Amino acid sequence: MTSGLKAAQATGKPPLPLYHTIYMVLHEQILDGRYPTDQTMPSEHELAGLFKVSRITVRRALEKLADDGMISRHRGRGTFPTPQRTARPLQTFTRGLYGDLLAVGVGTTPMLLAFDYITAPDDVAASLELPPGAIVQRAIRVRFYNDTPMSHLVTYVPEDIGRTYQEAELKTKPLLGLIERSGSRISTAQQAITARLADATVASALKVEIGSPVLAIMRVVRDHTGRAVEYIRASYRPDLYEFNLTMSQVSAGAKTK
């Protein structure tokens, strides 16, 4: 259990209050079903030993969980997790690039927060293979799943492609579809996935606590000519989004690409 605490603290940013870090770890463990709802959770004394903190620190974390409706505390009986009625997470599968990326839009509702043209930051220009000082179309969106904010998306598109669609269209249509309409046929994507703690902007957009764990995705999408046509930074709530990958063993004599 202490490994989860260490992971939550390893951010390189000013540390969160210790009780809040413990709250986040227990919050995720409850959502993951670590504690059966018909059994008592470890006592304050036991949790203090597991996390190597004082009972006062543990008590503050438990009080916050109780305020959030995650646990119920009963004098003489102990602490019990509260049954959580959460929606089944949206799932994507690596069966086909274009279909998988568009599938995220099925059953979700977008909200456009910003639409503008800016000078590409250095890392964005490098990712899109644009010269320094190039203009890009930037959009900031939040996608809702079952009326709950699921993802915070910041996308960058080369200016000439961005000029082919309007702000009003991006409020209702998938960005990849608009890019393909411009004549760029989507072909490949390079994607990196990691775990991060939500900063103030992402936490506010996703309606989670600052420092809550989120699934962070960075992706460069290319068209059939190999041109980079989109760079995206996305933050997903892990309780509402799952990324599934199917792997198979390649025989010794098989050729790989």
C-alpha positions as CSV (number, residue, x, y, z in Angstrom):
1,M,0.0,0.0,0.0
2,T,2.9,2.4,0.7
3,S,4.1,2.0,-2.9
4,G,0.9,3.8,-4.0
5,L,1.6,6.6,-1.5
6,K,5.1,7.0,-2.9
7,A,3.9,7.1,-6.4
8,A,1.3,9.8,-5.6
9,Q,4.1,11.9,-4.0
10,A,6.6,11.6,-6.8
11,T,5.6,14.6,-8.8
12,G,8.4,17.1,-8.7
13,K,5.9,19.7,-7.7
14,P,5.2,21.1,-4.2
15,P,3.9,18.2,-2.2
16,L,0.2,17.9,-1.4
17,P,-0.8,17.6,2.3
18,L,0.0,14.1,3.4
19,Y,-3.6,13.4,4.5
20,H,-4.8,14.4,1.0
21,T,-2.3,12.0,-0.6
22,I,-3.6,9.2,1.6
23,Y,-7.1,10.2,0.7
24,M,-6.3,9.8,-3.0
25,V,-4.8,6.4,-2.6
26,L,-7.7,5.1,-0.5
27,H,-10.2,6.7,-2.9
28,E,-8.7,4.8,-5.9
29,Q,-8.5,1.6,-3.9
30,I,-12.2,1.9,-3.0
31,L,-13.1,2.5,-6.7
32,D,-11.0,-0.5,-7.7
33,G,-12.9,-2.7,-5.3
34,R,-10.0,-3.4,-3.0
35,Y,-12.3,-3.3,0.0
36,P,-15.5,-5.3,-0.1
37,T,-18.5,-3.3,0.9
38,D,-19.7,-5.9,3.4
39,Q,-16.4,-5.9,5.3
40,T,-14.7,-3.4,7.5
41,M,-11.7,-1.5,6.2
42,P,-8.5,-1.4,8.2
43,S,-8.7,0.6,11.4
44,E,-7.1,4.0,11.9
45,H,-4.3,2.4,13.8
46,E,-3.7,-0.2,11.0
47,L,-3.8,2.4,8.3
48,A,-1.4,4.6,10.2
49,G,1.0,1.7,10.3
50,L,0.6,0.8,6.6
51,F,1.2,4.4,5.5
52,K,3.7,5.1,8.3
53,V,1.9,8.3,9.4
54,S,0.1,9.5,12.5
55,R,-3.5,8.5,13.3
56,I,-4.5,12.1,13.1
57,T,-3.3,12.2,9.4
58,V,-5.3,9.1,8.7
59,R,-8.3,10.4,10.5
60,R,-8.3,13.5,8.3
61,A,-8.2,11.4,5.2
62,L,-11.0,9.2,6.3
63,E,-13.1,12.3,7.2
64,K,-12.7,13.6,3.7
65,L,-13.7,10.2,2.3
66,A,-16.8,10.2,4.5
67,D,-17.7,13.7,3.3
68,D,-17.4,12.6,-0.3
69,G,-19.7,9.6,0.4
70,M,-16.9,7.0,-0.2
71,I,-17.2,5.4,3.2
72,S,-19.5,5.2,6.2
73,R,-18.2,5.2,9.7
74,H,-20.0,3.5,12.6
75,R,-18.9,3.7,16.2
76,G,-18.2,0.2,17.6
77,R,-18.6,-1.4,14.1
78,G,-15.8,0.2,12.0
79,T,-15.5,1.8,8.6
80,F,-17.2,0.4,5.5
81,P,-16.8,1.4,1.9
82,T,-20.0,2.8,0.3
83,P,-21.2,0.9,-2.8
84,Q,-20.2,3.1,-5.8
85,R,-22.6,3.4,-8.7
86,T,-20.2,4.3,-11.4
87,A,-20.8,4.0,-15.1
88,R,-18.9,1.3,-17.1
89,P,-15.7,3.0,-18.4
90,L,-15.6,3.9,-22.1
91,Q,-13.3,1.4,-23.8
92,T,-11.2,1.6,-26.9
93,F,-9.4,-1.2,-28.6
94,T,-6.4,-1.2,-31.0
95,R,-8.2,-2.8,-33.9
96,G,-8.0,0.1,-36.4
97,L,-6.5,3.5,-36.0
98,Y,-9.2,5.7,-37.5
99,G,-12.1,3.7,-36.1
100,D,-10.6,3.5,-32.7
101,L,-9.9,7.2,-32.5
102,L,-13.4,8.1,-33.7
103,A,-15.0,5.6,-31.4
104,V,-14.1,7.8,-28.4
105,G,-16.6,10.3,-29.8
106,V,-19.4,7.8,-29.9
107,G,-21.6,8.2,-26.8
108,T,-19.7,11.3,-25.6
109,T,-20.6,14.9,-25.8
110,P,-17.9,17.6,-26.6
111,M,-17.7,21.1,-25.1
112,L,-15.4,23.5,-26.9
113,L,-13.6,25.8,-24.4
114,A,-11.2,27.5,-26.8
115,F,-10.6,27.9,-30.5
116,D,-7.7,30.1,-31.7
117,Y,-4.6,30.4,-33.9
118,I,-1.3,30.7,-32.0
119,T,2.4,30.6,-32.6
120,A,3.3,26.9,-32.0
121,P,5.3,26.3,-28.8
122,D,8.6,24.8,-29.5
123,D,7.6,21.2,-28.5
124,V,4.4,21.5,-30.6
125,A,6.3,22.7,-33.6
126,A,8.8,19.9,-33.2
127,S,6.0,17.3,-32.9
128,L,4.3,18.6,-36.0
129,E,7.6,19.0,-37.8
130,L,6.9,22.7,-38.4
131,P,9.5,25.5,-38.5
132,P,9.9,27.7,-35.4
133,G,7.3,30.4,-35.3
134,A,4.7,28.5,-37.4
135,I,1.1,29.2,-36.8
136,V,-1.2,26.3,-35.6
137,Q,-4.9,26.0,-34.9
138,R,-5.4,25.2,-31.2
139,A,-8.6,23.8,-29.7
140,I,-9.3,23.0,-26.1
141,R,-12.2,20.7,-25.4
142,V,-13.8,18.6,-22.7
143,R,-15.7,15.4,-23.5
144,F,-18.5,14.2,-21.3
145,Y,-19.5,10.6,-20.8
146,N,-22.9,10.0,-19.2
147,D,-23.0,13.7,-18.3
148,T,-19.6,13.4,-16.5
149,P,-16.5,15.1,-17.8
150,M,-14.2,12.3,-19.1
151,S,-11.4,14.0,-20.9
152,H,-9.6,17.3,-21.3
153,L,-8.1,17.7,-24.8
154,V,-5.7,20.2,-26.2
155,T,-5.2,19.7,-30.0
156,Y,-2.8,21.5,-32.4
157,V,-3.3,21.3,-36.2
158,P,-1.2,23.0,-38.9
159,E,-2.7,26.3,-40.0
160,D,-3.5,25.4,-43.6
161,I,-5.6,22.4,-42.4
162,G,-7.2,24.4,-39.5
163,R,-8.4,27.1,-41.9
164,T,-10.6,24.5,-43.7
165,Y,-13.1,24.2,-40.8
166,Q,-14.9,26.7,-38.5
167,E,-15.2,26.9,-34.8
168,A,-18.9,26.0,-34.9
169,E,-18.1,22.8,-36.7
170,L,-15.6,21.7,-34.1
171,K,-18.4,22.0,-31.5
172,T,-20.3,19.1,-33.0
173,K,-18.0,17.2,-35.4
174,P,-14.9,15.0,-34.7
175,L,-11.7,16.7,-35.4
176,L,-10.3,13.8,-37.3
177,G,-13.3,13.8,-39.6
178,L,-12.7,17.5,-40.3
179,I,-9.0,16.8,-41.0
180,E,-9.9,14.1,-43.5
181,R,-12.4,16.4,-45.2
182,S,-9.5,18.7,-45.9
183,G,-7.9,16.0,-48.0
184,S,-5.6,14.4,-45.5
185,R,-6.3,10.7,-45.2
186,I,-5.4,9.5,-41.7
187,S,-2.9,6.7,-41.8
188,T,-0.7,6.3,-38.7
189,A,-0.3,7.7,-35.2
190,Q,2.4,7.6,-32.6
191,Q,1.1,7.6,-29.1
192,A,2.6,7.8,-25.6
193,I,0.6,6.9,-22.5
194,T,1.6,7.7,-18.9
195,A,0.1,8.5,-15.5
196,R,0.1,12.0,-14.1
197,L,-1.5,14.0,-11.3
198,A,-4.1,16.5,-12.4
199,D,-3.0,20.2,-12.2
200,A,-5.5,22.9,-11.4
201,T,-6.7,23.4,-15.0
202,V,-7.2,19.7,-15.7
203,A,-8.7,19.0,-12.2
204,S,-11.3,21.8,-12.7
205,A,-12.2,20.6,-16.2
206,L,-12.6,17.0,-15.1
207,K,-14.3,17.8,-11.7
208,V,-11.7,15.9,-9.7
209,E,-9.3,16.9,-6.9
210,I,-6.1,18.6,-7.7
211,G,-3.4,15.9,-7.6
212,S,-5.8,13.1,-8.6
213,P,-4.3,10.5,-10.9
214,V,-5.2,10.9,-14.6
215,L,-4.3,9.0,-17.7
216,A,-2.2,11.3,-19.9
217,I,-1.9,10.7,-23.7
218,M,0.3,12.4,-26.2
219,R,-0.3,11.6,-29.8
220,V,1.0,12.6,-33.2
221,V,-1.4,11.7,-36.1
222,R,0.0,11.4,-39.7
223,D,-1.8,11.3,-43.0
224,H,-1.1,9.0,-46.0
225,T,1.8,11.1,-47.1
226,G,3.5,10.9,-43.7
227,R,2.7,14.5,-42.8
228,A,2.0,15.2,-39.2
229,V,-1.6,16.6,-39.2
230,E,-2.5,16.7,-35.5
231,Y,-0.7,16.8,-32.1
232,I,-2.9,16.2,-29.1
233,R,-2.4,16.3,-25.3
234,A,-5.2,14.5,-23.5
235,S,-6.0,13.8,-19.9
236,Y,-8.6,11.1,-19.1
237,R,-10.3,10.2,-15.9
238,P,-9.2,6.5,-15.3
239,D,-12.6,5.7,-13.7
240,L,-14.3,6.6,-17.0
241,Y,-11.8,5.5,-19.7
242,E,-10.0,2.3,-20.5
243,F,-7.4,1.7,-23.2
244,N,-7.3,-2.0,-24.2
245,L,-4.4,-3.6,-26.1
246,T,-4.4,-7.1,-27.6
247,M,-1.0,-8.8,-27.9
248,S,-0.1,-12.1,-29.5
249,Q,3.1,-14.1,-29.6
250,V,5.0,-14.1,-32.8
251,S,6.6,-17.4,-33.8
252,A,10.3,-17.6,-34.2
253,G,10.1,-18.0,-38.0
254,A,7.6,-15.2,-38.5
255,K,8.7,-11.9,-40.1
256,T,8.1,-8.8,-38.1
257,K,7.8,-5.2,-39.4
